[in-house]
Amino acid sequence: MVNQGSLSVELLTNATLIDNKNVDWLSALVSGFNVSVDGSSADIHDKIRGKGSFARTMAILDLLVENNVRLAVRMTYFGQAEDEVEKLLRMLQSRGVKTLNFRYVVPLGNASGTSVDPVQHTRLILHIWELGKELGMKVGFSDPFPELLVSNQRRNEVESDQRLSTGVAITGCSVAFSLL
């Protein structure tokens, strides 16, 4: 198993190739799964991930929950209606998913030209943070900056550590994209 000591390897996937035959094998190789789901229905999700992917992904989410593996859903926010994000969170909770990682679209590749209203994004972050607490779910953000809006501890860390405020010690997608 990969999860020994401080090393943690998670598989980022649309989950469409996971099945009953390989779920145990894959689970032994990784610490957990991050599955991309961008909407609470095929109408929204399939526009981004391809026709039929919503049904396949939901079936695999159910399989992963049944097998009690560490699981998070990653939603890329590209301007979906705010109530759609809430519907997704509630739908995931009803399926037994306990963690949502919310990230905003990076306007590169197929997403070139996509922009997200920062005011709406900020309002939505605060809303899903509170809704996640209400539903007993863990809500995280793939980029550290939204956490500053909802976490006094994170805000205090940045304010007290000059390296964090200059970006030197920030990790994750922000650093990767700034290095490109």
LINFEN-V231933 format. One record per residue. N is the residue number from 1. RES is the residue in one small letter. PHI is phi as a letter, one per 30 degrees, with the letter a starting at -180 (NA if undefined). D_LAST is the distance of its C-alpha to the last C-alpha in Angstrom with 1 decimal. Layout:
BEGIN
N:RES:PHI:D_LAST / N:RES:PHI:D_LAST
END
This chain:
BEGIN
1:m:NA:31.7 / 2:v:d:28.2 / 3:n:d:28.9 / 4:q:b:30.5 / 5:g:i:30.2 / 6:s:c:27.0 / 7:l:d:24.8 / 8:s:b:24.2 / 9:v:c:22.6 / 10:e:c:22.4 / 11:l:c:22.2 / 12:l:c:20.2 / 13:t:a:22.3 / 14:n:d:24.2 / 15:a:i:27.2 / 16:t:d:28.9 / 17:l:c:29.4 / 18:i:d:30.8 / 19:d:a:34.6 / 20:n:e:37.8 / 21:k:d:37.6 / 22:n:c:34.2 / 23:v:d:33.7 / 24:d:d:35.5 / 25:w:d:33.7 / 26:l:d:30.2 / 27:s:d:31.4 / 28:a:d:32.4 / 29:l:d:29.0 / 30:v:b:26.8 / 31:s:d:27.4 / 32:g:a:27.0 / 33:f:b:25.7 / 34:n:c:23.3 / 35:v:c:24.6 / 36:s:d:23.1 / 37:v:b:25.8 / 38:d:c:25.2 / 39:g:a:28.8 / 40:s:d:32.3 / 41:s:b:33.6 / 42:a:d:32.9 / 43:d:e:33.0 / 44:i:c:29.7 / 45:h:d:28.0 / 46:d:d:28.8 / 47:k:d:27.4 / 48:i:c:23.9 / 49:r:c:24.5 / 50:g:j:27.3 / 51:k:e:31.1 / 52:g:i:32.8 / 53:s:d:29.9 / 54:f:d:31.2 / 55:a:d:34.5 / 56:r:d:33.0 / 57:t:d:30.5 / 58:m:d:33.4 / 59:a:d:35.6 / 60:i:d:33.0 / 61:l:e:32.4 / 62:d:d:36.2 / 63:l:d:36.3 / 64:l:d:33.7 / 65:v:d:35.7 / 66:e:e:38.9 / 67:n:d:37.6 / 68:n:h:36.6 / 69:v:c:33.1 / 70:r:d:30.5 / 71:l:b:28.9 / 72:a:b:26.6 / 73:v:c:25.8 / 74:r:c:22.4 / 75:m:c:22.9 / 76:t:c:20.2 / 77:y:d:21.7 / 78:f:b:21.4 / 79:g:j:24.6 / 80:q:e:27.2 / 81:a:e:30.5 / 82:e:e:31.0 / 83:d:d:34.0 / 84:e:d:32.0 / 85:v:d:29.8 / 86:e:d:33.0 / 87:k:e:34.6 / 88:l:d:31.7 / 89:l:e:32.1 / 90:r:d:35.8 / 91:m:d:35.7 / 92:l:d:33.5 / 93:q:d:35.8 / 94:s:d:38.8 / 95:r:c:37.3 / 96:g:j:36.9 / 97:v:d:33.2 / 98:k:c:32.8 / 99:t:b:29.1 / 100:l:b:26.7 / 101:n:c:23.1 / 102:f:c:22.2 / 103:r:b:18.8 / 104:y:c:17.9 / 105:v:d:16.3 / 106:v:c:12.7 / 107:p:d:13.5 / 108:l:b:11.5 / 109:g:h:13.4 / 110:n:d:17.0 / 111:a:c:16.5 / 112:s:e:15.6 / 113:g:i:18.1 / 114:t:d:18.9 / 115:s:b:19.5 / 116:v:b:21.2 / 117:d:d:23.9 / 118:p:d:22.9 / 119:v:d:26.6 / 120:q:d:27.3 / 121:h:d:24.3 / 122:t:d:25.6 / 123:r:d:29.1 / 124:l:d:28.1 / 125:i:e:26.4 / 126:l:d:29.6 / 127:h:d:31.7 / 128:i:d:30.2 / 129:w:d:30.1 / 130:e:d:33.9 / 131:l:d:34.6 / 132:g:e:32.9 / 133:k:d:35.2 / 134:e:d:38.2 / 135:l:d:37.5 / 136:g:i:37.0 / 137:m:c:33.4 / 138:k:c:30.4 / 139:v:c:27.7 / 140:g:b:24.3 / 141:f:b:21.0 / 142:s:d:17.6 / 143:d:c:16.1 / 144:p:d:18.3 / 145:f:d:19.0 / 146:p:d:21.5 / 147:e:d:23.4 / 148:l:d:24.3 / 149:l:d:26.4 / 150:v:c:28.4 / 151:s:b:28.6 / 152:n:d:30.6 / 153:q:d:29.7 / 154:r:d:25.9 / 155:r:d:26.6 / 156:n:d:28.9 / 157:e:d:26.4 / 158:v:d:23.9 / 159:e:d:26.8 / 160:s:c:28.3 / 161:d:c:25.2 / 162:q:e:23.6 / 163:r:d:20.6 / 164:l:d:19.9 / 165:s:d:20.3 / 166:t:c:17.9 / 167:g:j:15.1 / 168:v:d:15.5 / 169:a:c:17.1 / 170:i:d:15.5 / 171:t:c:14.3 / 172:g:j:13.1 / 173:c:e:10.8 / 174:s:e:10.3 / 175:v:d:8.9 / 176:a:e:6.6 / 177:f:d:5.2 / 178:s:d:5.6 / 179:l:d:3.8 / 180:l:d:0.0
END
